[in-house]
Amino acid sequence: MTDPIEEKLKHVSLKITRKPDAHFDGQTTFKDLDADSLDKVQILVALEEEFDIEIPDDEISDIVNMQGFVEYIRKKLENNMNSPGQQQ
Amino acid sequence: MQTFNHHNRIVITGLGVVSPLGSTLDTFWDGLINGRNSVGPITLFDPGDFSVKVAAEVKNFDPCMYMDIKRADRTGRCSQFAIAASKMALEHSGLNMSFEDPERIGIVIGTSGMPELLGEQAEIINRKGPNRVDPLVVSKYRASMVPSHVGLEIGAKGINTTVNSACSSGSDALGTALNLLRLQKADVILAGGSGANVTPLAVAATGRIGALSREADPCKASRPFDLNRSGFVYGEGAGMLVLETLEHALKRNACILAELAGAGWSFDAISETAPVPHQRAKAMQLAIQDAGITPRDIDYVNAHGTGTRLNDSIETKALKLVLGGRAFQVPVSSNKSMLGHLGCAAGSVEAVASVLSIINCVAPPTINYDTPDPECDLDYIPNAARETKIYACLSNSFGLGGQNCCLVIRLFEQ
């Protein structure tokens, strides 16, 4: 069963890096997609819009691949569901 | 009197244009000599409440014809026009970057970038907060990014800079490049201007101060020097020219189109909006002097000719100060009658037109000219192009705010 969070992450990442046919799985990194710093910022802003979350830079500095981002986003969404008052 | 040597003499070897009349040299020139009107209803945004309904838009522009899609994503329309015109000019010149020292190739572009994008992002900050601004807004809007994007595309590593003097920007960039080349700061400079002014903010702001024509009929809106003129019509586009030292051009057996012989500047220093004839005349006189010629050598004037009441009458007075009695014999025409006012790109697109006029011995007309104005009583080549040999062309640009820049473009003679 496909993970909807991974699917959305894949869609956003491949669209912004203009690599519609690139291989994408949990081990994929930004470097694999030839993403430079502008691409990364665009992807993060798009994810914030897509999931209605905030992604501070210091919370993602240790994330190395897409699986890391999927888990980060999932945790963010769970936290938002558990504490609706914390949502912006 | 100037001493000319191969370093002082700066020649034009390539032309590129994106314009409302067409984005190839052939379509552009064909439109000019056939007196085609490129003004039409505004389509780039909905002008519903606006008092101004018409503009001269670039039609069917696809940035992916000139750059890869990622560059297109990161550039605003202004940079895209500049990249397209630059690549055309480079190809036209036959300059092969692989054989050149990239550090001796420069880029100077007159532009104001896309400041209206800032308004959109300010609204996003209000609605969604600062973290949701478009990360690409700096890349797309800043004027300095326009020559930067061109440099990234063509691999030039020499001087890379922006000039902004409103409507004089395109001419100003060419004059700046002329002097940089004379000082041997580069061997080749890709110079010109780019403007994408058909935006709600630009049209609203310029319309509010009464500078734009509110004529809804596109065939009557842009009518420089006519008694019933009522303001200018915004257009958009880019004009880029490959300028190089004569020495460099001869060394690579370049086809030399014309010579950029002189540039002159002045500042009105009177008001933010009202021009003065003697300062405009000063810029023209300085350009002629810089070219090492006299007013008697001017065979054609590519006027600033915006179609505002003040510009056209003041420019006429200034031309009389410069040309004296010959003012009534020297033909004058306004490309803006057909192209609209391309803002920062105007001076450079008109420079492209001036080179083509010299090469082809044809001066384009001033169209939509129906009723003479006693205050504008020169020969404006009304409505039909004219065959005429042109040794030296004076090309005028007078910026809102009083920044004046005039160029002399001359037939190339070894």
Interface residues (C-beta under 8 A of the other chain):
Chain A: R18 L38 V41 Q42 V45 E48 E49 E54 Q88
Chain B: D68 I69 K70 D73 R74 G129 N131 R132 D134 P135 L136 S139
